[in-house]
Amino acid sequence: MERARRAANYCPPDEGELTNNIQIDFSAIPKHVSDDLAATVLDCVKDFLRQPGGKEILDARIAAKRAALKGANT
């Protein structure tokens, strides 16, 4: 039911039009593909955190995102 409602409300952008919204039907992605993608993303995050200053950069981005969300909710 929820999927049908979301599909009914989705209006794709015109060809070539830029958008900030991305619609992904995760149920259409086979499990082995999503597992491979998750493993790859995890490896990338670990590699990033191993770089000098990587953790600090990530922590700063997380703090900025939280502050922006908190400001939007108040």
C-alpha positions as CSV (number, residue, x, y, z in Angstrom):
1,M,0.0,0.0,0.0
2,E,2.8,2.4,1.0
3,R,4.7,1.6,-2.2
4,A,1.6,2.3,-4.4
5,R,1.0,5.7,-2.6
6,R,4.7,6.7,-3.1
7,A,4.5,5.7,-6.8
8,A,1.3,7.7,-7.3
9,N,2.9,10.8,-5.8
10,Y,6.2,10.5,-7.8
11,C,6.5,12.8,-10.7
12,P,9.8,12.4,-12.5
13,P,11.7,15.5,-13.7
14,D,11.7,16.4,-17.4
15,E,14.6,15.0,-19.5
16,G,17.7,17.0,-18.8
17,E,16.2,18.8,-15.8
18,L,18.3,18.9,-12.6
19,T,16.7,17.7,-9.4
20,N,17.7,17.3,-5.7
21,N,15.4,14.3,-5.3
22,I,16.3,10.7,-6.2
23,Q,13.8,7.9,-6.2
24,I,15.2,4.4,-5.7
25,D,13.1,1.2,-5.6
26,F,15.3,-0.8,-3.2
27,S,13.0,-3.8,-3.5
28,A,14.0,-4.1,-7.2
29,I,17.7,-4.5,-6.3
30,P,18.7,-8.2,-5.9
31,K,20.1,-9.1,-2.4
32,H,23.5,-10.1,-3.7
33,V,23.9,-6.7,-5.4
34,S,22.8,-4.7,-2.3
35,D,25.2,-6.9,-0.2
36,D,28.1,-6.1,-2.6
37,L,27.2,-2.4,-2.6
38,A,27.1,-2.3,1.2
39,A,30.5,-4.0,1.5
40,T,32.0,-1.6,-1.0
41,V,30.7,1.4,0.8
42,L,31.9,0.1,4.2
43,D,35.4,-0.5,2.7
44,C,35.4,3.1,1.3
45,V,34.5,4.5,4.7
46,K,37.2,2.5,6.4
47,D,39.8,3.7,3.9
48,F,38.6,7.3,4.4
49,L,38.9,7.0,8.1
50,R,42.4,5.6,7.9
51,Q,43.6,8.7,6.1
52,P,45.2,11.5,8.2
53,G,42.4,13.8,9.3
54,G,39.7,11.6,7.8
55,K,37.9,11.1,11.1
56,E,38.0,14.8,11.9
57,I,36.6,15.7,8.5
58,L,33.8,13.2,8.9
59,D,33.0,14.3,12.4
60,A,32.8,17.9,11.3
61,R,30.5,17.1,8.5
62,I,28.2,15.0,10.8
63,A,28.2,17.9,13.4
64,A,27.3,20.4,10.6
65,K,24.5,18.2,9.3
66,R,23.1,17.6,12.8
67,A,23.2,21.4,13.5
68,A,21.4,22.1,10.2
69,L,18.7,19.5,11.0
70,K,18.3,20.8,14.5
71,G,17.9,24.4,13.2
72,A,15.3,23.2,10.6
73,N,13.3,21.5,13.3
74,T,13.1,24.4,15.7
